[in-house]
Amino acid sequence: MKRRTFLKGAASAAAMLACFPATLSAVERETTPGRIERRSLGRTGEKLSLIGFGSLMLKGTTPEVAGQLVREAIEAGVNYFDVAPSYGDAEERLGPALEPFRKDVFLACKTTERHQAGATAELDRSLAHLRTDHVDLYQLHAVTTRQDVEAIFSPDGAIHAFTAAKKAGKVRFLGFSAHSVEAAMALMDRFDFDTILFPVNYATWNAGNFGPQVLARAQEKRMGILALKALAKQPWPRGTPHFAPNCWYEPMTDPAEALQGLRFTLSHPVTAAVTPAYPPCLQLALKLAPQFTPLKPDEVDAIKRKAMSVGLLFKYPQWGQA
């Protein structure tokens, strides 16, 4: 990536940090007492619930459990569902459960395929599993390395499958998720994506410098910003039983801590936070979301101090450290 791009991003990130809690003026907000707020998604014209249903939690469940979780989310006001074929049988569970509500929800899917043929074939399989003729958002999934980026934009790269799928009406909007700052910045520089799905977590933001520069750049491009890891507590402590087997990190389960995590993430110009792959976290988020208020300056100082005492899932920089 060009040095001037990083410098521009760093300057924007510094400005964002300096004014945090960030203004929410960049997002349109629809609020109803006791209900989950909805926010505009960049320049798409869509409004999503600020809690997104992370369908990895459906992996290994029964159809009955999947149906119950989906109905519970719908009844609470959730209209944003996220899934991927790499989530085991989650697509097969989500498709039938979501089918009665499909016209009223925003369905996002992803692919880890980096080349055109693979991405095209995987999208068609996902549509079949999800029992729909289109997804609202199709995303490059977990882009992390320089090699990922180069493959995606190669002559036979996945980006060509994405543009063809949009032209064919199989997808409405195009986006990506990324697990490194460098990959996110490179993708935004090389294509006009509609959305970004990126970790926005109080610890990685404050102690890992992971996120400010990405959100600043996404705002400049008027992209919809979707958040991962709002309810991520820390890497699993060594020797600790993994009570959430579909989570590769320890999720927040204490209500006060979870509300603090959600408030940090959603005090930024983020449209929605996707829940961890653990059903109790979804249920907790549904209860807490109507209580959302932006963080106050003294609360920002407290959460910055707390961030320095926990293990980090991500930090910047990543490229060039291996």
Buried (B, 14 or more C-beta within 10 A) or exposed (E): BEEEBBEBBBEBBEEBBEEBBBEBEBBEEEEEEEEBBBBBBBEBEBBBBBBBBBBBBBBEBEEEBBBBBBBBBBEBBBBBBBBBBBBBBBBBBBBBBBEEBBEEBBBBBBBBBBBBEBBBEBBEEBBEBBBBEBBBBBBBBBBBBBEBBEBBBBEEBBBBBBBBBBEEEBBBBBBBBBBBBBBBBBBBBEBEBBBBBBBBBBBBBBBBBBBBBBBBBBBEBEBBBBBBBBBBBBBBEEEEEEEBEBBBBBBBBEEEEBBBBBBBBBBBBBBBBBBBBBBBBBBBBBEBBBEBEBBEEEBBEEBBEBBEEBEBBBBBEBBEEE
